[in-house]
Amino acid sequence: MNAKHKCTILLLLVVTLGACRREAPSAAPPNEPNVSQELTQTETSVSQELPKTEPNVTKEITQTEISLFDGKLLGQWAVTDFGGQGDVYVKDGAIYLEMGNDMTGVNWTGPLVRMNYELTLETMRVDGSDFFCGLTFPVADNPCSLILGGWGGGVCGLSNIDYYDAANNETTKFISFEDDKWYRVRLRVTPDRIQAWLDDEELVNIETTGRKIDIRAEVDLSQPLGVATWCTSGAIRNIHLRKLKD
């Protein structure tokens, strides 16, 4: 083989190797694995941080609102010994107070908050024509009662304000209640005011500074916190207490 042929063959080899090098797939950019790893780490960090707030929220709700009735047992509710009271029992998640002669009721025997609190419950008149929910509650060291459906079935208000009962003071209202219908009640007690709502409609809003807060003698045994009926069958459920900030 002469020198001319050798040069030709060498030239062909160089061209062929160059073409192969150009056609070979390029390597992945060296920073791609780092980007993927960074994304994975970020996603993991976010997924780990999100649930941390959930237990705190749940804990806060648990601390500020307490259930006073589990819907199964009377628990810390005791039957009030009025004498002549009707049967008291739990049914379908509610406490039923059968018609008495004259009163039937229950008293809370557990821990008590006397100021800066909200009490909520649902109540229903089953049968009868007088108050189906006489809610007696503490206002600091004094008792007071929120009456629903008294004096023939329609009078609502606070007993007593300056010695006048729910039928004879500025909180008096007349409401037509239906039997077998649940009504939502919210009561708020603060140092200078008592407020109450019925199905989110304001029922009571009274300044208490300098006023005489008291109860009628008939509900004396309902102190300090209790619910009673008068010649009427009623029921209560979903009883909760929320402590307000001082």
C-alpha positions as CSV (number, residue, x, y, z in Angstrom):
1,M,0.0,0.0,0.0
2,N,1.5,3.3,-1.1
3,A,1.6,6.4,0.9
4,K,-1.3,8.0,-1.0
5,H,-3.6,5.1,-0.1
6,K,-2.6,5.3,3.6
7,C,-3.4,9.0,3.7
8,T,-6.8,8.4,2.2
9,I,-7.7,5.6,4.7
10,L,-6.6,7.8,7.6
11,L,-8.7,10.7,6.4
12,L,-11.8,8.4,6.2
13,L,-11.2,7.1,9.8
14,V,-11.0,10.7,11.1
15,V,-14.2,11.7,9.4
16,T,-16.1,8.6,10.6
17,L,-15.0,9.1,14.3
18,G,-16.1,12.7,14.2
19,A,-19.6,11.8,12.9
20,C,-20.0,9.2,15.6
21,R,-19.1,11.7,18.2
22,R,-21.6,14.2,16.9
23,E,-24.5,11.6,16.8
24,A,-23.9,10.3,20.4
25,P,-26.6,11.5,22.9
26,S,-25.5,14.3,25.0
27,A,-25.2,13.7,28.8
28,A,-27.9,15.1,31.0
29,P,-27.0,18.5,32.5
30,P,-25.2,17.9,35.7
31,N,-27.6,20.1,37.7
32,E,-30.8,18.2,37.0
33,P,-30.4,15.6,39.8
34,N,-29.8,18.6,42.2
35,V,-33.0,20.3,41.0
36,S,-35.1,17.2,41.5
37,Q,-33.6,16.6,44.9
38,E,-34.3,20.2,45.9
39,L,-37.9,19.9,44.8
40,T,-38.4,16.7,46.7
41,Q,-36.9,18.2,49.8
42,T,-39.2,21.2,49.5
43,E,-42.3,19.1,49.1
44,T,-41.4,17.0,52.1
45,S,-40.8,20.1,54.2
46,V,-44.1,21.6,53.3
47,S,-46.0,18.3,53.9
48,Q,-44.4,18.0,57.3
49,E,-45.2,21.6,58.3
50,L,-48.9,21.7,57.4
51,P,-50.3,19.3,59.9
52,K,-48.5,21.0,62.8
53,T,-51.2,23.7,63.1
54,E,-54.2,21.2,63.2
55,P,-53.6,19.8,66.7
56,N,-53.2,23.4,68.1
57,V,-56.5,24.5,66.6
58,T,-58.3,21.4,68.0
59,K,-56.7,21.9,71.4
60,E,-57.7,25.6,71.5
61,I,-61.4,24.7,70.7
62,T,-61.3,22.0,73.4
63,Q,-60.0,24.4,76.0
64,T,-62.5,27.2,75.3
65,E,-65.7,25.1,74.9
66,I,-66.8,22.3,77.1
67,S,-69.6,19.9,76.6
68,L,-71.8,19.5,79.7
69,F,-73.8,16.5,78.3
70,D,-72.7,13.6,76.2
71,G,-76.1,12.7,74.9
72,K,-76.0,9.3,76.6
73,L,-76.0,9.7,80.4
74,L,-77.0,12.3,82.9
75,G,-73.4,12.4,84.0
76,Q,-73.0,15.4,86.4
77,W,-76.6,16.4,86.0
78,A,-78.6,15.5,89.1
79,V,-82.4,15.3,89.3
80,T,-83.6,18.3,91.3
81,D,-85.7,17.3,94.4
82,F,-88.6,19.7,94.0
83,G,-91.1,17.2,95.4
84,G,-93.7,16.1,92.9
85,Q,-91.3,16.2,90.0
86,G,-91.9,14.0,86.9
87,D,-89.5,11.4,85.5
88,V,-86.1,12.5,84.2
89,Y,-84.4,10.3,81.6
90,V,-82.0,10.4,78.6
91,K,-83.5,9.5,75.2
92,D,-82.3,10.1,71.6
93,G,-79.4,12.3,72.8
94,A,-81.6,14.6,75.0
95,I,-82.5,14.9,78.7
96,Y,-86.3,14.7,79.0
97,L,-88.1,16.3,81.9
98,E,-91.6,14.9,82.3
99,M,-94.5,17.1,83.6
100,G,-94.4,17.4,87.3
101,N,-96.6,18.8,90.0
102,D,-95.4,21.5,89.7
103,M,-91.7,21.4,88.7
104,T,-89.3,19.0,87.2
105,G,-85.6,19.8,86.7
106,V,-81.9,18.9,86.7
107,N,-78.9,20.6,88.4
108,W,-75.3,20.7,87.2
109,T,-73.0,19.3,89.9
110,G,-69.7,19.7,88.1
111,P,-67.2,22.5,88.0
112,L,-68.8,25.9,87.7
113,V,-68.0,29.2,86.0
114,R,-69.7,32.2,87.5
115,M,-68.7,35.1,85.3
116,N,-67.5,35.8,81.7
117,Y,-69.0,32.7,80.0
118,E,-71.4,31.6,77.3
119,L,-73.9,28.8,77.8
120,T,-75.6,27.2,74.8
121,L,-78.2,24.5,74.6
122,E,-81.2,23.4,72.6
123,T,-84.6,23.1,74.2
124,M,-88.0,21.8,73.2
125,R,-91.5,21.8,74.7
126,V,-93.1,18.4,74.5
127,D,-96.4,19.0,76.2
128,G,-98.0,21.5,78.5
129,S,-98.7,25.2,78.6
130,D,-96.1,26.8,80.8
131,F,-92.3,27.3,80.8
132,F,-90.5,24.4,79.3
133,C,-87.0,25.9,80.0
134,G,-86.3,27.7,83.2
135,L,-82.6,28.1,82.9
136,T,-81.1,29.2,86.3
137,F,-77.5,30.5,86.0
138,P,-74.9,32.3,88.1
139,V,-74.1,36.0,87.8
140,A,-71.0,36.1,90.0
141,D,-72.4,35.3,93.5
142,N,-76.1,35.9,92.5
143,P,-78.5,33.6,90.7
144,C,-80.8,34.6,87.8
145,S,-83.2,32.7,85.6
146,L,-84.0,32.8,81.9
147,I,-87.6,31.8,81.4
148,L,-89.0,30.5,78.1
149,G,-92.7,30.0,77.6
150,G,-94.0,31.0,81.1
151,W,-97.3,32.5,82.2
152,G,-99.5,30.5,79.9
153,G,-96.8,29.5,77.3
154,G,-95.5,32.6,75.7
155,V,-93.7,34.9,78.2
156,C,-89.9,35.1,78.0
157,G,-87.4,37.1,80.0
158,L,-85.2,37.2,83.1
159,S,-86.3,36.6,86.6
160,N,-85.6,38.7,88.6
161,I,-84.4,42.2,87.8
162,D,-84.8,44.6,90.7
163,Y,-87.2,42.2,92.3
164,Y,-89.5,42.0,89.2
165,D,-89.9,38.7,87.4
166,A,-89.8,37.8,83.7
167,A,-93.5,38.9,83.2
168,N,-93.0,42.3,84.8
169,N,-89.6,43.9,83.8
170,E,-87.9,45.4,80.7
171,T,-86.8,42.0,79.5
172,T,-90.3,40.7,79.0
173,K,-91.1,39.3,75.5
174,F,-94.0,37.2,74.1
175,I,-93.1,34.4,71.8
176,S,-95.4,31.7,70.3
177,F,-93.6,28.4,70.8
178,E,-94.4,25.1,68.9
179,D,-94.5,21.7,70.6
180,D,-91.8,19.2,69.5
181,K,-89.6,21.9,67.9
182,W,-86.0,22.4,69.0
183,Y,-85.0,26.0,69.8
184,R,-81.4,27.2,70.1
185,V,-80.5,29.2,73.2
186,R,-77.3,31.2,73.8
187,L,-76.7,33.0,77.1
188,R,-73.8,35.3,77.8
189,V,-72.9,36.7,81.2
190,T,-70.2,39.4,81.6
191,P,-69.5,41.7,84.6
192,D,-71.9,44.5,83.4
193,R,-74.4,42.7,81.1
194,I,-76.6,39.7,80.6
195,Q,-77.5,38.8,77.0
196,A,-79.5,36.0,75.5
197,W,-80.4,34.8,72.0
198,L,-83.1,32.5,70.7
199,D,-82.4,30.9,67.3
200,D,-79.8,33.8,66.8
201,E,-82.4,36.5,67.5
202,E,-81.6,38.7,70.4
203,L,-83.9,38.0,73.3
204,V,-82.3,39.8,76.2
205,N,-79.7,42.5,76.4
206,I,-79.6,44.3,79.8
207,E,-77.1,46.4,81.7
208,T,-76.7,44.9,85.2
209,T,-74.4,47.4,86.9
210,G,-76.2,48.7,90.0
211,R,-79.2,46.3,89.5
212,K,-80.5,43.7,91.9
213,I,-80.2,40.3,90.3
214,D,-82.2,37.5,91.9
215,I,-84.5,34.5,91.3
216,R,-88.1,33.6,92.2
217,A,-88.5,31.3,95.2
218,E,-89.9,28.5,93.1
219,V,-86.6,27.9,91.4
220,D,-84.4,28.2,94.5
221,L,-83.3,24.5,94.2
222,S,-82.1,25.1,90.7
223,Q,-79.1,27.1,91.9
224,P,-76.4,27.6,90.9
225,L,-77.0,26.1,87.4
226,G,-80.0,24.1,86.5
227,V,-82.9,23.7,84.1
228,A,-86.5,23.2,85.1
229,T,-90.1,23.0,83.7
230,W,-93.4,24.1,85.3
231,C,-96.4,21.8,84.8
232,T,-94.9,21.1,81.4
233,S,-92.8,18.4,79.7
234,G,-89.6,19.6,78.1
235,A,-86.3,18.4,76.8
236,I,-82.7,19.8,76.5
237,R,-79.7,18.7,74.5
238,N,-76.3,19.9,73.1
239,I,-75.4,21.8,76.3
240,H,-72.0,23.6,76.0
241,L,-70.1,26.1,78.2
242,R,-67.5,28.5,76.8
243,K,-65.3,30.6,79.0
244,L,-64.8,34.1,77.8
245,K,-61.7,36.2,78.2
246,D,-61.7,38.4,81.3
